[in-house]
């Protein structure tokens, strides 16, 4: 499964979810869904905006983790 490490990047950048929401232009609800791993899809435009604001690469936000249930 793909894991989104948004909370890790927020901590590294010392940024709150509220700040990120304002800078990226996404609602707190949508960012919370991403942060909590509940998202079923991520648009490239969203990923681009996150990388721009957090000054990171997509690989810093996304990671593959083996799912034992599969």
C-alpha positions in Angstrom: 0.0 0.0 0.0 1.1 3.6 -0.5 1.6 5.6 2.7 1.4 9.4 2.7 4.0 11.0 5.0 2.4 14.4 5.2 2.7 14.6 9.0 6.5 13.9 8.8 7.0 16.7 6.2 4.9 19.1 8.3 7.1 18.4 11.3 10.3 18.7 9.3 9.1 22.1 8.0 7.7 23.2 11.4 4.4 23.9 9.7 0.8 23.3 10.9 -1.9 21.8 8.8 -3.7 25.1 9.0 -0.7 27.0 7.5 -0.4 24.3 4.7 -4.1 24.6 4.0 -3.8 28.3 3.4 -0.7 28.1 1.3 -1.8 25.1 -0.9 -5.4 26.2 -1.2 -6.9 22.9 0.0 -9.5 22.5 2.7 -8.5 21.3 6.2 -10.8 18.3 5.6 -9.1 17.2 2.4 -5.6 17.6 4.0 -6.7 15.7 7.0 -7.9 12.8 4.8 -4.4 12.8 3.2 -2.6 13.1 6.5 -4.6 10.3 8.1 -4.1 7.9 5.2 -7.8 7.8 4.2 -7.3 9.2 0.7 -8.0 6.8 -2.2 -6.4 9.0 -4.8 -4.2 12.1 -5.0 -4.3 14.5 -8.0 -1.0 15.4 -9.6 -1.9 19.0 -9.2 -2.4 18.5 -5.4 0.9 16.6 -5.2 2.6 19.4 -7.1 1.2 22.1 -4.8 2.3 20.1 -1.7 5.8 19.6 -3.0 6.1 23.3 -4.0 5.0 24.6 -0.5 6.9 22.0 1.5 9.9 22.2 -0.8 10.2 18.5 -1.2 10.0 15.7 -3.8 7.0 13.4 -4.3 9.1 10.6 -2.8 9.4 12.6 0.4 5.6 12.4 0.7 4.8 9.0 -0.7 6.2 5.6 0.4 5.4 2.0 -0.5 4.7 -0.3 2.5 4.0 -4.0 2.2 0.5 -4.8 3.2 0.2 -8.2 4.9 -3.5 -8.4 4.2 -3.1 -8.6 0.4 
